[in-house]
Amino acid sequence: MKRLFLPALLSLAFAGAASAATYNIDPRHTQVLFTYSHFGLSNQVGRLNGVTGTFEFDPAQPANSSIDVQVPMSSLSTGVPKLDVHMTGPDMFDAERFPTASFKSGKVTVLGKDHLSVAGDLTIHGVTKPVTFDVTINKAEIDPARKLGAAGFDASTVIKRSDFGVDFMLPKVADEVKLSITMEAREPSKEVPEAKKPG
């Protein structure tokens, strides 16, 4: 009975919402935030922008979803320009040699209404490791203006930067880094074919 109840509940929750489709991640409304402890004195925050990628999403059956994301490391920003230069330099993320971080999902597990576990491969600094994100589905709907599907999510996980070969200033600067992502994705605009000119 429980096996039947959860899919039915999810179907009701998304009734009239966006349909199963391929969505493009909206870089204007998607941010990757990272937080780490600095000498145990403060918890520093930075962000990455310009996120691109595609998302296969079925609101009625979220377990069938998949995602492929790319993040430009040159977009890293802490609000301190000199620190940004150092963090994207060879001592740390070496954005010139490894310009892109990425995540590609492997398995999506439904944990409850609007709550997913998304496991996959995270690549940073040229190193790929398995990572699992805790995901909340914020909303899935038909955009009333564009008449296209739109969906929004929040996701989080904790990684160890040393796993990805980034070990500068360990252990004084924390190894553990919390990643928090807020994301919007939309169906691509449907091109309307040009009307044929009369003979």
C-alpha positions in Angstrom: 0.0 0.0 0.0 2.8 2.4 0.9 4.5 1.7 -2.4 1.4 2.9 -4.3 0.7 5.8 -2.0 3.8 7.9 -2.6 3.6 7.9 -6.4 -0.1 8.8 -6.2 0.6 11.6 -3.8 3.3 13.0 -6.1 1.0 12.8 -9.1 -1.7 14.8 -7.2 0.8 17.3 -6.1 1.9 18.0 -9.6 -1.5 17.8 -11.3 -1.7 20.7 -13.8 2.0 21.4 -13.4 4.8 21.3 -16.0 4.9 18.1 -18.0 7.8 15.7 -18.6 10.4 17.5 -20.7 14.0 18.6 -21.2 14.6 21.8 -19.4 17.5 24.2 -19.8 19.1 25.6 -16.7 18.5 29.3 -16.4 21.9 30.9 -15.5 20.3 34.2 -14.6 18.4 32.5 -11.7 20.8 29.8 -10.7 23.6 30.2 -8.1 26.1 27.8 -6.5 27.1 29.0 -3.0 30.0 27.5 -1.0 30.7 27.9 2.7 33.9 26.9 4.6 35.4 27.6 8.0 38.4 30.0 8.0 40.7 29.2 10.9 37.6 28.3 13.0 37.0 32.0 13.4 34.4 32.6 10.7 32.4 30.8 8.1 33.2 32.3 4.7 30.8 32.3 1.8 31.4 32.6 -2.0 29.4 31.9 -5.1 29.7 30.6 -8.7 27.5 31.9 -11.5 27.0 31.2 -15.2 25.7 27.7 -14.6 24.5 25.9 -17.7 23.2 22.5 -18.5 20.1 20.4 -19.1 17.6 18.7 -16.9 15.3 15.9 -17.8 12.4 16.3 -15.4 9.0 14.6 -15.0 7.1 16.2 -12.2 4.8 13.2 -11.9 7.7 10.8 -11.7 10.7 12.6 -10.3 12.7 9.4 -9.9 13.0 9.4 -13.8 14.8 12.7 -13.7 18.4 13.4 -14.7 20.7 16.4 -14.7 23.9 17.4 -16.4 25.5 20.7 -15.1 28.5 22.8 -16.0 29.9 25.6 -13.8 32.6 28.0 -15.0 35.3 28.3 -12.2 36.2 31.8 -13.5 32.9 33.0 -12.1 34.0 32.3 -8.5 33.4 35.4 -6.4 33.9 35.9 -2.6 33.5 39.7 -2.7 37.3 40.1 -2.2 39.0 40.5 -5.6 42.5 39.4 -4.4 41.0 36.3 -2.7 39.1 35.5 -5.9 42.4 35.6 -7.9 44.1 33.3 -5.4 41.2 30.8 -5.2 41.1 30.5 -9.0 44.9 30.3 -9.3 47.3 27.4 -9.2 47.4 27.1 -5.4 43.7 26.1 -5.4 41.2 25.5 -8.2 43.5 26.4 -11.0 40.7 27.7 -13.3 43.1 28.1 -16.2 43.9 24.4 -16.3 40.5 23.2 -15.1 38.0 25.9 -16.3 34.8 23.9 -15.6 33.3 22.0 -12.7 30.5 19.6 -13.5 27.9 17.3 -12.1 26.1 14.4 -13.9 23.4 12.5 -12.1 23.3 8.8 -11.9 20.4 7.9 -9.6 17.4 9.9 -8.3 15.6 8.6 -5.3 12.2 10.0 -4.1 12.4 10.5 -0.3 9.0 12.2 0.2 6.8 14.9 -1.3 9.1 17.4 -3.0 12.2 15.7 -1.5 14.8 13.9 -3.6 18.2 12.3 -3.2 20.3 12.8 -6.3 23.5 10.8 -6.6 26.0 11.3 -9.4 29.6 12.3 -10.4 31.0 15.7 -9.4 34.1 16.9 -11.2 36.3 19.7 -9.7 39.9 20.4 -10.4 40.0 17.6 -12.9 39.0 15.0 -10.3 35.7 13.1 -10.4 34.1 11.8 -7.2 30.7 10.3 -6.3 28.5 12.9 -4.5 24.9 12.8 -3.3 22.8 16.0 -3.2 19.8 16.5 -0.9 17.2 18.2 -3.2 14.0 20.1 -2.6 11.5 20.6 -5.4 10.4 24.2 -4.9 7.8 24.4 -7.7 7.0 23.0 -11.1 4.5 24.9 -13.3 3.6 26.2 -16.7 5.0 29.7 -17.0 1.8 31.8 -17.6 3.7 34.3 -19.8 5.7 31.9 -22.0 3.3 28.9 -21.8 6.3 26.6 -21.2 7.3 24.4 -18.4 9.3 25.9 -15.5 10.7 24.3 -12.4 12.8 25.4 -9.4 15.0 23.5 -7.0 17.3 23.8 -4.0 20.1 21.3 -3.4 22.9 20.9 -0.9 25.8 18.6 0.0 29.1 18.6 1.9 32.3 17.7 0.1 36.0 17.5 1.2 38.1 19.7 -1.1 41.1 17.5 -0.5 39.2 14.7 -2.3 39.5 16.9 -5.4 43.2 17.6 -4.9 42.7 21.1 -3.4 44.6 21.0 -0.1 46.1 24.4 0.2 46.3 25.6 3.9 44.9 22.4 5.4 43.9 21.9 8.2 43.8 25.6 9.2 41.3 26.4 6.5 38.6 23.7 6.6 38.6 20.7 4.4 34.8 20.4 4.4 32.9 22.7 2.1 29.2 23.0 2.0 27.6 23.5 -1.4 24.2 25.1 -1.6 22.5 25.4 -5.0 19.4 27.3 -6.0 18.3 26.6 -9.5 15.6 27.4 -12.1 15.1 25.5 -15.3 12.8 26.1 -18.2 11.7 24.4 -21.4 13.3 25.9 -24.4 11.2 28.3 -26.4 9.3 26.6 -29.2 10.2 28.1 -32.6 7.2 29.0 -34.7 7.9 28.0 -38.4 7.8 30.9 -40.8 4.7 31.1 -43.0 5.4 30.1 -46.5 5.2 32.9 -49.0 2.6 32.5 -51.8 4.0 31.0 -55.0 
